[in-house]
Amino acid sequence: MLKASDLVRPLKDQIVQCRVCEHFCVLKPGAWGKCGVRVNRDGIIYSTVYGEAVAVHVDPIEKKPLYHFLPGSQALSVGTYGCNMHCRWCQNWQLSQVRQHQGGDRYGEMFTPSELVEIAQRRGLASIAYTYNEPTVFFEYSYDTAMIARERGIKNVYVSNGYMSQESLDRLAPYLDGINVDLKGFTEDLYRTYTGARLEPVKRTIAYIARETDIWIEVTTLVIPNLNDSDEELRDLASWLSGIDPRIPWHVSAFYPTFEMLDRPRTPPATLERAYDIGKEAGLEFVYVGNIMNSERESTYCPICGMLVIERSGYQTRVRGTETGRCPGCGAVLAGVWR
């Protein structure tokens, strides 16, 4: 289904600049944005994936991953087509790398925003997660759904690459409760070479969310052998993140060969343990390993007294003591969204 976008800047001769993400594509009539799902038709930019939720599943919130956001709850996960990055290791490339999508259902069913919210309500789900592909590229769809969800008492979370414009973020912020931003590395070269984007806008997004909004934020880095796994890069990233807010959880996840990056090995567990230690040494209160089984480093400990507060094994979660984020040992309240 087509949906006209109003996050635009009209120029001349029906040329329009898209203002949804940091690419700020300037599109002549008939031209498509870098995301592959936004097109200029006669001077109007349309989203071609509105209502086309090709992936709709119920997931544990820990799968996003969000560890300090309603632990143990479930989310309705929703995705479409397209992405404003071209990550060579994308695990959902069959969806994200679709380009010049003309609209119409390919794999799933068409769902209106109201229908998505009704599904979440009927199943008693705590939140709706906009995920699988970059939710910014289906901004109108996620925004309309989030507004209805908020009215019905259902929370909204983004799983994002952080490349949205501030205009998009400011419009969405009143309805967005949580976000996990994928910080793919900490050099411009990595971003330009392997994603087709830039690092600085992602850093701005993370800092802006953490400092200027009420959105709960967590950050994930896929640690890829011989690409972004050096002590120096991991230390620079962790130190920068700690300087923004040491309470931001940092997830360091294992890479496995996929899509256009089949020439590298899986991330050794020892590398993730090293990244975990580097994050802690940089002052981050909460660091977690992902994509491997490591219950000790998946669990949450009180940063004040060290007591185990949330025990995890894979997606199995056990909250010790109260479910309000309060440490049963010293009474400290951990940062996060607990109800």
N, C-alpha and C positions, 0 to 999 in steps of 0.2 A: 504494500500500500504506500502511496506517495503522501508525504506530509511536508508542506512548505515550512522553511526555517525562517525565523525572524532574527536570528543571531547572524546578521549579515551587514555589509556596508555596500550599498549601491554605488557604482562608479559611473561609467558612461557607456553608451552603445550596448546596453544590456549586460555589460560586464559587472560581475558582483564578487566581492570578497567574502568568503566564508569566515565567520568569527568564532566558530565552535572550538577549534583547537589551535595549537601554537604553530601549525603550518601556515595558517591564514591564507589559504589557497585563493588566488585571483582567477576566476573562472569566466571564460567567454561562453556564449550560448553553445550548448552541446558538450561542454567540457566537464570532466569528472574530477572530484577532489582526490587527493592522495589516499584517502581512506577507501576509495572504490565504491562507496555507497551514497555519495552526495553529488548531485548533478545540477548544472544550470540549464534550465529549460525556459527559453524566452525571457531571460532576465530574472527568473525566480529560482532560488536554490531549494531543491527538494531532497529530503531523506527518502531513500527507496526501500527502507527496511522497517518502516513504521508498522507495528502490529505483527511483524513476522518473527515470532520467538521460536527459532528453529531448535533451540535447546532449552528444555524446561525440565528441571529435576529438583528433587528434595535432597539437600546435602546438610551434613553437620557444619555449623558455622566455622569449626576448626579447619575445614578443608579450604577455606578462602585464601590464605589462612588468617583468621582473626582469633586470637587467644584471650584477649581481654574484653571481649564483646559478647555478653550473654553466654558464657561458657556452657557447653552441653546442649545448647538450643539447636534448632534446625531452621534452615533458610530455604525459600523457594529460589532456585538459581535460574536466571534467565539470560539468554544470549541470542545474538542475531548473526549477521555477516559483517565483514569488514574490519579494518584496523588502520590507525594512522601511523603505525610503525610496521617495519618488515624485519622482525627478529628472525635470524637464521635458525634459531633453535626453538621456534614456537611449537608448543605441543598441541595447539588447537588450530593449526594452519589450515585445515580443511574448511574452517569457518572464517578465520580472521583474514586469510589472504585471498578471499573472493574479491574480484574487482569488476567494476561496471555492472553491478547487480541490478537487474531491471525490475525487481519486485516480483512478488508471487512466491508461493510456497514450494520449497524443494524437498525438505526432509520432514518437517513437523507440521503443526497446524497453526492457523492464524489465531492470535489471542489479542483481544483489546486490552487496554490497561485495566479496565474494570474486571474483566475476566481473570486476569492474573491475580488481582487482589482477592477476588472471590475464592480462587483456588487456595491461596495462602490462608484465608480466613477459615475455610472449610476444613483444612487440615490442621488448624491450630498452630501455624508456624509463626515464629516470633519476628521474622524479617524476610525481606525480599533482597536478594543479592543480584546485582547486574554484573555479569561476569562472562567467562568463556572467551569472548572477544572484547575489544576495548569499548566500554559503555559510552564513552564520549561520542563515538561516531553514531550511536543511536540515541543521542541526547533527548530529542523530543519525546521519544517513546518512554525512556526511563524517567524523564521529568514528569510526564502526565501520570505515569503509574505511581511514582513516588508521592505525588500530591494526594492521590486517592488513598494510598496505603497509610499515609500520615493521619488522614481523617478517620481511618478505621483502627488506629492504634497499632499499626504494624510498622516496624522500623525498616529503614532502607540503608543498604551498604553498596559501595562500589568496589570492584576489584579492577584496578586501573594502572595504566603505565604513567599516569601523572602528566600527560601532555595536553590536558585541556586548557583552554584560555581562562583567564581570570573572570571574564564575562560569564562564561558557562558556569564556573565554580560559584560565583556570587549568586547566580540565579538558582542554582541547585541547593546551595548550602542550607536554606531554611528547612529542607525536606530530607537532607542526607544526615544519617546518624553515625555512620562509620565508613572507613575506607582503608583498603590496603593498597599501597602504592609500590609498584615494582621498580626499584632502583637498580638498574641492570649492571651497573659498574660505576666507576668514578673518574672516567676520562672522556674527553670529547671525542677522541679517536675511536673508542669503542662504540659510542653512540652513532657517530657518523658512518662508520664502516659497517657495522653489524645490524643497525636498526633503522637507518635512514632518518634519524632525528637528531636532536641535540640534548646535551646533559643539562645545561643551565636552566631551561624552562622547567624541567622536572624538579630540580633543586628548589626553584622558586615556588612551585606548587606545594611541595612538602613543607617548606618553611611557612608559607602563607596559611595552610590548613592548620598547622600546629599552633601558630601564634595568633591568628586573626579570626578563627572560626571555632564553633563548638563541636566540630566533627571529630570523632575519635579516630586517630590515625595509627596504623602499623605499617611497617616497611619490610619488603622482602627483597633479597638479592639471591639470584640463582648463581651459585659459585661454579664457574666453568674452568676446567683445567687449562693452564697456560693461556688464559685470556684475561680473567679478572681476579685470580686467586693469589696474587703476590701479597706478602705481608704488608708492603708499602701501600698498595691500593686499598686493601681491606682496612688498614689502620686509618688511612685518610678518610675513608667513607664513615667508619664508625666514630671517629673523632668529630667529624662534621655533624653527624646525626646527634651525637651526645650534646654538642654545642647548641643545637636547636632545642632539644628537650631530652634529657637523659631517661625520661619515662617512656619514650616511644619504643615499643617492642620492635626488635630487629630479627627477622627470620632469615637464616642462611640455609639455602636449600640445595640439594644435590641435583646436578645436571645429569641427564642421560641422552644419548645420541638420538636425534630426531630431525625431521624436515630437511633443511639444507646443511645441517651440522652433524654429519655422521662420522667425521674423521677424528673425533676426540673421545677419550674414554669417559666412563661415568666418574663422578666426583668421589674420590676415596673418603670414607668416613673420617679419617684422620685430618683431612683438609677442613671439614666442617667443624671438627673439634677445635682446630687451630683458629678458625674464624670466630667461633664461640668465645674462646679465651681472649682474642683480640678485642672483641666487642665489650667484654666485661672490663678489660684493662682500660678501655677508652672511657669508661664511666657509665655505660648503658646499664640500666637496672634490669632489663629483661632482654635476654638473647635466647633464641630457640633454633634448633636444627630441624630441617624438614626433608621430606622425601626419603628418609631412612628411619629405621626403628632405633630410637635412643631415648628411652623413657626418662632418664635422668636429665637430659638436655632439652626435652620437650616440655617438662613440667615447670610450674611457676613457684618461685620461692619468694618469701617476704624479703624485700631489700633492706629491712631494718634488723630483723632478728634471724633471718635465714631459714625460717620454718617452711616446710612444704605446704603450700596453700591449695594448688590445683595440680593433681596428678594426672598425667596423660600417657597413653600408650597408643600410638596411631591416632585414630579418631575417637578413642574411648577416653572419656573425661570424668574424673572424680573430684568434685569440689569438697575440700575438707573444711569443717566448721560451717560458718554461715555462707550464704550465696550472695552476699553484698560486697564482696571484695575485701572484707575485713580479715586481717590475719588472726587466727584463733589463738596465736601465741602472745603477741604483744599488742594487738588491737589496732595496728596501723591499717589505714585504708589504702589498698593498692589502686594505682591509676587504671581507669577503664570504665566500661559501661556494664553495670551488673544487674540492672532491672529495667 
